[in-house]
Amino acid sequence: MNLHNYLLYFILPVLSLATILVFIRFIKGPNIGDRIISLDLMVTIGIGAIAVYSMLTGQSTFLDIAMVVALIGFLSTVAFSYYLQKRNNND
């Protein structure tokens, strides 16, 4: 079994299953903190999927896109955390 088959038949199905499970947590999340964490995890899974696609196609330019997505995901998580902190301070 080479790397190409391993990526296609093991890694991509695991990423797909993880995306489905995290999306269910995003929909059913009892509070906004759970939804923020699941959204951040979906961004991380998306970065993993982009990296796998980059390896399958042999084009490293997709890794630049993954880096931009990672930066946007990080900044959005920080912004949500700041919002939650300010909201809790006002209560």
C-alpha positions as a LaTeX table, in Angstrom:
\begin{tabular}{lrrr}
\hline
Residue & $x$ (\AA) & $y$ (\AA) & $z$ (\AA) \\
\hline
Met1 & 0.00 & 0.00 & 0.00 \\
Asn2 & 1.55 & 3.27 & $-1.08$ \\
Leu3 & 0.90 & 6.78 & 0.21 \\
His4 & $-1.63$ & 7.60 & $-2.51$ \\
Asn5 & $-3.85$ & 4.63 & $-1.59$ \\
Tyr6 & $-3.45$ & 5.35 & 2.12 \\
Leu7 & $-4.62$ & 8.93 & 1.62 \\
Leu8 & $-7.56$ & 7.94 & $-0.56$ \\
Tyr9 & $-8.86$ & 4.95 & 1.36 \\
Phe10 & $-8.08$ & 5.84 & 4.97 \\
Ile11 & $-7.35$ & 9.52 & 5.59 \\
Leu12 & $-10.12$ & 11.06 & 3.45 \\
Pro13 & $-12.90$ & 8.84 & 4.88 \\
Val14 & $-11.71$ & 9.59 & 8.42 \\
Leu15 & $-11.73$ & 13.33 & 7.67 \\
Ser16 & $-15.21$ & 13.02 & 6.16 \\
Leu17 & $-16.55$ & 11.17 & 9.20 \\
Ala18 & $-14.95$ & 13.71 & 11.53 \\
Thr19 & $-16.55$ & 16.56 & 9.56 \\
Ile20 & $-19.99$ & 14.97 & 9.86 \\
Leu21 & $-19.62$ & 14.40 & 13.60 \\
Val22 & $-18.34$ & 17.92 & 14.24 \\
Phe23 & $-21.14$ & 19.41 & 12.14 \\
Ile24 & $-23.68$ & 17.53 & 14.25 \\
Arg25 & $-22.06$ & 19.04 & 17.37 \\
Phe26 & $-22.21$ & 22.45 & 15.69 \\
Ile27 & $-25.95$ & 22.09 & 15.08 \\
Lys28 & $-26.82$ & 20.57 & 18.49 \\
Gly29 & $-24.37$ & 22.60 & 20.59 \\
Pro30 & $-26.11$ & 23.63 & 23.79 \\
Asn31 & $-24.28$ & 26.95 & 24.04 \\
Ile32 & $-22.24$ & 29.29 & 21.88 \\
Gly33 & $-18.91$ & 28.06 & 23.26 \\
Asp34 & $-19.53$ & 24.57 & 21.89 \\
Arg35 & $-20.44$ & 26.01 & 18.52 \\
Ile36 & $-17.29$ & 28.13 & 18.39 \\
Ile37 & $-15.09$ & 25.16 & 19.25 \\
Ser38 & $-16.80$ & 22.97 & 16.65 \\
Leu39 & $-16.45$ & 25.68 & 14.01 \\
Asp40 & $-12.74$ & 25.96 & 14.81 \\
Leu41 & $-12.42$ & 22.18 & 14.56 \\
Met42 & $-14.18$ & 22.21 & 11.17 \\
Val43 & $-11.64$ & 24.77 & 9.97 \\
Thr44 & $-8.84$ & 22.51 & 11.19 \\
Ile45 & $-10.35$ & 19.49 & 9.43 \\
Gly46 & $-10.66$ & 21.58 & 6.28 \\
Ile47 & $-6.97$ & 22.44 & 6.51 \\
Gly48 & $-6.21$ & 18.73 & 6.78 \\
Ala49 & $-8.34$ & 18.02 & 3.73 \\
Ile50 & $-6.55$ & 20.74 & 1.76 \\
Ala51 & $-3.20$ & 19.26 & 2.79 \\
Val52 & $-4.28$ & 15.78 & 1.67 \\
Tyr53 & $-5.53$ & 17.16 & $-1.65$ \\
Ser54 & $-2.23$ & 18.96 & $-2.08$ \\
Met55 & $-0.36$ & 15.69 & $-1.56$ \\
Leu56 & $-2.61$ & 13.81 & $-3.95$ \\
Thr57 & $-2.25$ & 16.35 & $-6.75$ \\
Gly58 & 1.40 & 17.17 & $-6.07$ \\
Gln59 & 0.76 & 20.91 & $-6.12$ \\
Ser60 & 2.21 & 22.78 & $-3.18$ \\
Thr61 & 0.26 & 25.96 & $-3.92$ \\
Phe62 & $-2.71$ & 24.53 & $-2.03$ \\
Leu63 & $-0.63$ & 24.67 & 1.15 \\
Asp64 & $-0.58$ & 28.46 & 0.84 \\
Ile65 & $-4.36$ & 28.40 & 0.77 \\
Ala66 & $-4.36$ & 26.17 & 3.85 \\
Met67 & $-2.12$ & 28.67 & 5.64 \\
Val68 & $-4.49$ & 31.54 & 4.86 \\
Val69 & $-7.47$ & 29.49 & 6.06 \\
Ala70 & $-5.56$ & 28.68 & 9.27 \\
Leu71 & $-4.86$ & 32.36 & 9.91 \\
Ile72 & $-8.48$ & 33.33 & 9.32 \\
Gly73 & $-9.66$ & 30.52 & 11.60 \\
Phe74 & $-7.27$ & 31.58 & 14.34 \\
Leu75 & $-8.32$ & 35.21 & 14.14 \\
Ser76 & $-12.00$ & 34.32 & 14.18 \\
Thr77 & $-11.50$ & 32.15 & 17.27 \\
Val78 & $-9.70$ & 34.99 & 19.02 \\
Ala79 & $-12.47$ & 37.41 & 18.04 \\
Phe80 & $-15.18$ & 35.08 & 19.36 \\
Ser81 & $-13.26$ & 34.59 & 22.60 \\
Tyr82 & $-12.95$ & 38.34 & 23.02 \\
Tyr83 & $-16.68$ & 38.70 & 22.38 \\
Leu84 & $-17.54$ & 36.04 & 24.96 \\
Gln85 & $-15.25$ & 37.64 & 27.52 \\
Lys86 & $-16.81$ & 41.07 & 27.03 \\
Arg87 & $-20.30$ & 39.59 & 27.16 \\
Asn88 & $-19.55$ & 37.83 & 30.46 \\
Asn89 & $-18.04$ & 40.98 & 31.95 \\
Asn90 & $-21.20$ & 42.96 & 31.19 \\
Asp91 & $-23.43$ & 40.47 & 33.06 \\
\hline
\end{tabular}
